Structures are given as structure tokens and as C-alpha cells.
């Protein structure tokens, strides 16, 4: 799996996951439970991950939607 981005914004993660799903790309959010355990103060970013084979296409999808991944 490869990382697309890190963010502390759960709404953005939800939107990006849905955007990728619409393009047929399965995404996984890592560190979600760790973020909840630390009290949801936003100190630990969550990682949006995709399969290695989908990474390039996922970056294109997010770029076309105006989302920069930085990864």
C-alpha cells in the first residue's frame, strides 16, 4: 500500500475516500483509531492509503478534483 496524504480533517478524508470509490479505487484510512484514542484533538494525522497498483491513478483523480496529495 502507498500513502496518498495525511490529514487531521475527517470530513476531507470521507470526501476523498468517496471520490476514489467513485473512480473504482479502494482506499484505506490508517491511524483512525489512534487519533480517536488521543482524544480527537487532531494531533495525529490519519493516512489515506491505496494499493500500489492504484497509486498513480488515485493521484490523478485527486489532482483533477483540485486536491493535492503532496506524497
Secondary structure, DSSP 4 states (H G I P E B T S, - for coil): -EEEEEES-HHHHHHHHHHHHHTT--EEEESHHHHHHTTSSS-S-EEEEE-GGGHHHHHHHHHHTT-----
